[in-house]
Amino acid sequence: MAISAIKFGPFVLPQLPAITNTTSGGLRKLNYRSKRFILLAQYSQTQDLFSSRLQNSIQNLPKLVEDIVQTSINTGPRGALRLAQGIQAFVGVGGEWLADVSKSTSSSTGLPTQLRLGLLSPLYLRRLFERMGATYIKLGQFIASAPTLFPPEYVQEFQNCFDRAPAVPFEEIQRTLREELGRPIDSVYEYIDPMPLASASVAQVHAARLQGSQEDVVIKVLKPGIEDILVADLNFVYVVARILEFLNPEFSRASLVAIVKDIRESMLEEVDFYKEAANIESFRRYLEAMGLTRQATAPYVYHHCSTQRVLTMERLYGVPLTDLDSIGSLVSNPESSLITALNVWFGSLLACETFHADVHAGNLWLLRDGRIGFLDFGIVGRISPKTWAAMDELDTEIVVATARGTNTNATAVSANLIVDERQMNALFLDVIRVSESYGLKFPREFALLMKQLLYFDRYTRLLAPNLNMLQDQRISIVSNRRSNRNYRKMSFE
């Protein structure tokens, strides 16, 4: 009787001969033995997989421990303080959750999803972030601005993190100025308005006048202690991400640590005003090299009264591109001003090492002299050659058309005069949903670029409804690529 073989996974098992003349009990025994063979093979495969993962974990453990120790050393004593504050915030939000649970238990409808998820739900996680302060508010803003990375319900909930941050008392701003400048404040500034022009989660802006030259300036001052908070918090988030990837390799495939590193790098850059000053000067050099200084500008940086924590800049006077009434009184042809803004920004994508990645209405103005003013270079983007190749292959007009075609409340208010960050992120979320339904998945740098296009699309709808910014011959998107590449090569030689 010939006995053939069958292959099961990595094992070759003998195939039992066909039995035609046997009892029912014999058949049951043979079936039982076959099942045992299969179970043993499956167990062996699972054991091999577990052993392989365990071996990898053991090999990676020293690196993990070394990374955690080094990060803890870099954090220093401030880590203990932030841990205590974190526990206090956790207890506070946990108390809110328990109070809401006790109210819902008396209802016959059962616990809502938000309550079942506990502090991991979008609502309570956002409240926890707000209690934790500046770093986590910035992290919440990152979540709200990255619909390609986070679930829609979290993106929508964290829109609330864009609300105005409380101002720091002027006495603390003065203390920072004295420490940073190393001399009396009145020897540098003739006047500083104690009421801030703006207050964000990490910095505060005040109007001022320089001593001697009498020039109007704005002073961007880092809020006291914010660097220590950022370093401690971001190091903690990094350690948690490393541990999660160690415990579950699936997080590694999702590039969890890489995302956290990206967040940490971008947030620490935002609180280093030397880097922001370098971004501004790079943009101003581009304007000069291209002969665009009569069409657009960025604030001049006063280096003698600027440091890593204080940035003194020329004060530009103008109005946002959404202020239709004021724009009409400044220029006779708003469409021409919009085309200028588009050409200047598109040109900077290729000519500058970084591009302005936050062109909302507060940062893009029509100045009193008719020029376009680009403000606040704290958030910039970088475009890799791979992204440019994707831009060549992807019809960006489809994305913008998607934004115009989405049937949402954000689209309905797109003609409002106030361009709100919350509305824009809601609109961008719609674009991501539609794009992913067609199989498109944007990398983060590309998503950042596309978001700026949506800002410009909204300005187009306000100032030039009949203009197609991606087809109009007056707008140069990639036609000047060669000359811009030559400029970039000269700039960095």
C-alpha positions in Angstrom: 0.0 0.0 0.0 1.5 3.3 -1.1 1.6 6.1 1.4 1.8 9.6 -0.1 2.7 12.8 1.7 1.0 16.1 2.2 2.6 19.4 3.1 1.3 21.5 6.0 3.2 24.7 6.6 6.8 23.8 7.2 6.0 20.2 8.0 5.5 17.2 5.7 3.0 14.8 7.1 2.3 11.3 5.9 -1.0 10.9 4.2 -2.9 8.0 5.7 -4.0 5.3 3.2 -7.6 5.3 2.2 -9.6 2.8 4.3 -12.5 1.3 2.6 -13.3 -1.7 4.8 -13.2 -0.6 8.4 -15.5 0.1 11.3 -16.9 3.5 12.2 -14.7 3.4 15.4 -11.6 3.1 13.3 -12.5 6.1 11.2 -13.0 8.2 14.3 -9.5 7.2 15.5 -8.0 8.2 12.2 -9.8 11.5 12.2 -8.7 12.1 15.7 -5.0 11.4 14.8 -5.2 13.7 11.8 -6.5 16.6 13.9 -3.8 16.0 16.5 -1.2 16.3 13.7 -2.7 19.6 12.6 -2.9 21.0 16.1 0.7 20.0 16.8 1.8 21.7 13.6 -0.1 24.9 14.4 1.3 24.9 17.9 4.8 24.5 16.6 4.4 27.4 14.2 3.1 29.6 16.9 5.9 28.6 19.3 8.5 29.4 16.6 6.9 32.8 16.0 6.8 33.6 19.7 10.4 32.5 20.1 11.5 34.7 17.2 9.8 37.7 18.7 11.1 37.0 22.2 14.7 36.7 20.8 14.3 40.0 18.9 12.9 41.7 22.1 15.9 40.4 24.1 18.3 41.7 21.5 16.6 45.1 21.5 16.2 45.4 25.3 19.7 46.9 26.0 19.1 49.6 23.4 15.7 50.4 24.8 17.2 50.6 28.4 20.0 52.8 27.1 17.6 55.1 25.3 15.4 55.5 28.3 18.3 56.2 30.7 19.8 58.7 28.3 16.4 60.5 27.8 15.9 60.6 31.6 19.4 62.1 32.1 18.6 64.8 29.4 15.3 65.5 31.2 16.8 66.0 34.6 14.9 67.1 37.8 12.2 68.8 35.7 10.9 65.4 34.8 9.8 64.7 38.4 7.9 68.0 38.6 6.1 67.3 35.4 5.3 63.8 36.5 3.6 65.2 39.7 1.7 67.7 37.5 0.7 65.0 35.2 -0.7 62.8 38.0 -2.6 65.8 39.3 -4.1 66.4 35.8 -4.9 62.7 35.4 -6.7 62.6 38.8 -8.7 65.8 37.9 -9.9 64.5 34.5 -10.5 61.1 36.0 -12.8 62.7 38.6 -14.7 64.4 35.8 -15.1 61.1 34.0 -16.3 59.3 37.2 -18.9 62.1 37.8 -20.2 61.8 34.3 -20.3 58.0 34.6 -22.4 58.3 37.8 -24.9 60.5 36.0 -25.2 58.2 33.1 -25.7 55.0 35.2 -29.0 56.3 36.3 -30.1 56.4 32.6 -31.7 53.4 30.9 -29.9 54.0 27.7 -26.5 52.8 29.0 -23.1 54.4 28.8 -22.2 56.5 25.8 -19.1 55.5 23.8 -17.1 58.5 25.2 -17.6 57.2 28.7 -16.9 53.6 27.8 -13.5 54.6 26.4 -12.7 56.5 29.6 -9.7 58.8 29.5 -8.7 57.5 26.0 -11.9 58.9 24.5 -11.4 62.1 22.4 -13.3 64.3 24.8 -11.5 63.3 28.0 -8.1 63.0 26.3 -8.4 66.5 25.0 -9.4 67.8 28.5 -6.3 66.0 29.9 -4.1 67.6 27.3 -5.5 71.1 28.2 -4.8 70.5 31.9 -1.2 69.4 31.1 -0.5 72.7 29.5 1.5 74.1 26.6 3.2 71.0 25.3 0.1 68.9 25.2 -2.0 71.8 23.8 0.6 72.0 20.9 0.4 68.2 20.6 -3.4 68.5 20.4 -3.1 71.1 17.7 -0.8 68.7 15.8 -3.4 66.0 16.1 -6.1 68.4 14.8 -3.9 69.4 11.9 -2.9 65.8 10.9 -6.0 64.0 9.6 -3.7 61.6 7.7 -2.3 60.3 10.9 -5.1 60.2 13.4 -8.7 59.0 13.5 -11.4 61.6 12.4 -13.1 61.7 15.9 -9.8 62.8 17.5 -9.0 65.3 14.8 -12.4 66.9 15.2 -12.3 67.0 19.0 -8.8 68.5 19.2 -9.9 71.4 17.1 -10.8 73.0 20.4 -7.1 73.3 21.2 -6.9 76.2 18.7 -8.7 78.5 21.1 -6.8 81.5 22.3 -4.2 80.7 25.0 -4.2 82.8 28.2 -1.7 85.7 28.3 1.3 85.8 30.6 1.4 88.8 32.9 3.5 91.6 31.5 5.8 91.6 34.5 7.0 88.1 33.5 7.5 89.2 29.9 9.7 92.1 31.2 11.7 89.7 33.3 12.4 87.5 30.3 13.5 90.6 28.2 15.9 91.7 30.9 17.4 88.3 31.2 17.8 87.8 27.5 19.0 91.2 26.5 21.4 91.6 29.4 20.7 95.3 29.8 17.9 97.6 30.8 14.8 97.3 28.7 14.5 101.1 28.2 18.0 101.2 26.7 16.6 99.0 23.8 12.9 99.9 23.5 11.4 103.3 24.0 8.0 101.8 24.6 6.4 98.4 24.9 2.6 98.0 24.9 1.8 95.9 28.0 -1.3 94.5 26.2 -0.2 91.6 23.9 -1.1 91.7 20.3 -1.4 87.9 20.4 -0.9 85.1 22.9 -0.2 81.5 21.8 0.6 78.4 23.7 4.4 78.9 23.7 4.9 82.6 22.9 3.4 86.1 23.3 3.7 89.1 21.0 3.8 92.7 22.0 4.0 96.0 20.0 7.0 98.2 20.8 9.1 101.1 19.5 12.9 101.0 19.3 15.0 103.4 21.2 16.8 105.9 19.0 15.5 105.0 15.5 11.9 105.2 16.7 11.0 102.3 14.4 7.8 100.4 15.2 8.5 96.7 16.0 6.8 93.6 17.4 8.5 91.5 20.1 7.8 87.8 20.2 8.7 86.5 23.6 8.8 82.9 24.7 6.7 82.2 27.7 8.7 81.7 30.9 9.7 78.1 31.6 8.2 76.7 28.4 11.5 75.1 27.2 11.8 73.0 30.4 8.1 71.9 30.1 8.5 71.0 26.4 11.7 69.0 26.9 10.3 67.1 29.9 7.0 66.4 28.2 8.3 65.4 24.8 10.9 63.2 26.3 8.2 61.4 28.3 6.1 61.0 25.2 9.1 59.6 23.3 9.9 57.1 26.1 6.3 55.9 26.1 6.4 55.5 22.3 9.6 53.5 22.6 8.1 51.1 25.2 4.9 50.7 23.2 7.0 49.7 20.1 9.0 47.3 22.2 6.0 45.6 23.6 4.0 45.6 20.3 5.9 45.4 17.0 2.7 46.6 15.2 3.4 50.1 16.5 6.8 49.9 14.8 5.1 49.3 11.5 2.9 52.4 12.1 6.2 54.4 12.7 5.0 55.5 16.1 8.5 56.5 17.3 9.2 58.3 14.0 6.0 60.3 14.3 6.9 61.3 17.9 10.4 62.3 16.8 8.9 64.4 14.1 6.6 66.1 16.5 9.4 66.7 19.0 11.7 68.2 16.4 9.1 70.5 14.9 7.9 71.7 18.4 11.4 72.4 19.6 12.2 74.3 16.4 9.2 76.5 17.0 10.6 77.7 20.4 14.0 78.4 19.0 13.8 81.9 17.6 17.2 81.7 16.0 15.7 79.2 13.6 12.6 81.3 12.9 14.9 84.3 12.2 16.9 82.1 9.8 13.6 81.1 8.0 12.6 84.7 7.7 16.0 85.7 6.3 16.0 82.9 3.8 12.6 84.0 2.5 13.8 87.7 2.3 16.9 86.5 0.3 14.7 84.7 -2.1 12.6 87.8 -2.6 15.7 89.9 -3.3 17.2 87.3 -5.7 14.0 87.0 -7.7 13.4 90.8 -7.8 10.1 90.5 -5.8 10.7 93.0 -3.0 8.2 95.5 -4.6 5.6 92.8 -4.6 6.0 91.0 -1.3 8.0 91.2 1.9 8.6 89.5 5.3 9.5 91.3 8.5 13.1 92.5 9.0 14.8 90.9 12.0 16.6 93.2 14.4 19.5 90.9 15.6 20.9 93.3 18.2 17.7 92.8 20.3 16.9 89.2 19.3 18.0 86.0 21.1 16.9 82.3 21.2 13.9 83.4 23.4 13.2 86.9 22.1 12.6 87.9 18.5 12.3 91.5 17.5 10.9 92.2 14.1 9.8 95.1 11.9 6.1 95.8 12.4 4.1 95.4 9.2 0.8 97.2 8.9 -2.0 95.7 6.8 -5.1 93.5 6.7 -5.8 89.8 6.2 -6.6 88.6 2.7 -10.1 87.8 4.0 -10.9 91.5 4.9 -12.7 92.4 1.7 -13.8 95.9 2.7 -10.3 97.0 3.7 -8.7 95.3 0.7 -10.9 97.3 -1.6 -9.7 100.5 -0.1 -6.0 99.6 -0.5 -5.9 98.2 -4.0 -8.2 98.6 -7.1 -7.6 95.0 -8.3 -7.7 92.4 -5.4 -7.3 89.6 -8.0 -3.9 90.9 -9.0 -2.8 90.9 -5.3 -3.9 87.3 -4.9 -2.0 86.3 -8.0 1.1 88.0 -6.6 0.7 86.1 -3.3 0.3 82.8 -5.2 3.3 83.3 -7.4 5.5 84.4 -4.5 4.5 81.4 -2.3 4.7 78.8 -5.2 8.2 80.2 -6.1 9.4 79.8 -2.5 8.6 76.1 -2.6 11.5 75.5 -5.0 13.8 78.5 -4.3 13.9 78.2 -0.4 15.1 75.3 1.7 11.8 75.7 3.6 8.4 77.1 2.8 5.8 79.0 4.9 3.6 76.2 6.1 0.9 78.3 8.0 -0.6 80.8 5.5 -3.8 81.3 7.4 -5.4 84.8 7.3 -3.5 86.0 10.4 -0.1 85.3 8.6 -0.8 86.5 5.0 -1.7 90.2 4.7 -2.2 92.9 2.1 0.0 95.7 3.4 -0.9 99.4 3.3 1.7 99.9 0.4 0.0 97.2 -1.7 2.6 94.5 -1.1 1.9 91.0 0.2 3.2 90.5 3.7 4.2 87.0 4.9 4.2 86.9 8.7 5.2 84.3 11.4 7.7 81.7 10.1 7.5 79.6 13.2 6.0 76.7 11.2 7.7 75.8 8.0 7.7 72.8 5.7 10.4 71.0 3.7 9.8 69.3 0.4 11.8 66.2 -0.5 12.5 65.3 -4.2 10.2 62.3 -3.7 7.3 64.7 -2.8 8.0 66.9 -5.9 7.9 63.8 -8.0 4.5 63.0 -6.5 3.4 66.6 -7.2 4.2 66.0 -10.9 2.2 62.8 -11.0 -0.8 63.9 -8.9 -3.3 66.3 -10.4 -3.6 68.7 -7.4 -6.7 70.3 -9.0 -8.6 67.1 -8.1 -7.8 67.7 -4.4 -8.9 71.4 -4.5 -12.0 70.4 -6.5 -12.7 67.9 -3.8 -12.5 70.6 -1.2 -15.0 72.7 -3.1 -17.3 69.7 -3.7 -17.5 68.4 -0.1 -21.0 68.9 1.4 -20.1 70.0 4.9 -20.7 72.9 7.3 -17.1 73.8 6.8 -17.7 74.2 3.1 -20.9 76.2 3.7 -19.0 78.8 5.6 -16.0 78.9 3.2 -17.0 82.4 2.0 -17.0 83.9 5.5 -14.6 86.8 6.0 -12.9 85.1 9.0 -10.8 82.2 8.0 -10.8 80.0 11.1 -8.2 77.3 11.7 -10.9 75.0 13.1 -13.0 75.4 9.9 -9.9 74.8 7.7 -9.0 71.6 9.5 -12.6 70.3 9.2 -12.4 71.0 5.5 -9.1 69.3 5.1 -10.4 66.3 7.0 -13.2 66.1 4.3 -10.5 66.2 1.6 -8.6 63.3 3.3 -11.7 61.2 3.5 -12.6 61.6 -0.1 -9.0 61.1 -1.2 -8.6 57.9 0.8 -11.9 56.6 -0.7 -10.1 56.8 -4.1 -7.0 55.0 -2.7 -4.9 58.1 -2.1 -2.7 58.2 1.0 -0.8 61.4 1.7 2.6 61.5 3.5 2.7 64.2 6.2 4.8 66.7 4.3 2.6 66.4 1.3 -0.5 66.9 3.4 1.0 70.0 4.9 1.6 71.3 1.4 -2.0 70.5 0.3 -3.4 72.3 3.3 -1.8 75.5 2.2 -3.4 75.1 -1.2 -6.8 74.9 0.5 -6.0 78.2 2.3 -5.2 79.8 -1.1 -8.3 78.2 -2.6 -10.4 80.0 0.0 -8.7 83.3 -0.7 -9.4 82.7 -4.4 -13.1 82.2 -3.7 -13.2 85.5 -1.8 -11.1 87.7 -4.0 -11.3 86.2 -7.5 -14.2 83.6 -7.7 -13.6 83.1 -11.5 -9.9 82.4 -11.1 -8.5 78.8 -11.4 -5.3 79.0 -9.5 -4.0 75.7 -10.9 -4.6 76.5 -14.5 -4.4 80.3 -14.9 -1.4 81.2 -17.1 -0.6 84.2 -14.9 0.2 81.8 -12.0 3.5 79.9 -12.1 3.5 76.7 -10.1 6.4 74.6 -11.7 7.4 76.5 -14.8 10.2 78.3 -13.0 11.6 75.2 -11.5 14.9 75.3 -13.4 15.6 78.9 -12.5 14.6 78.3 -8.9 16.9 75.3 -8.7 19.8 77.3 -10.0 19.0 80.0 -7.3 18.9 77.3 -4.6 22.2 75.9 -5.8 23.8 79.4 -5.7 22.4 80.1 -2.3 23.9 77.1 -0.6 27.3 77.0 -2.3 
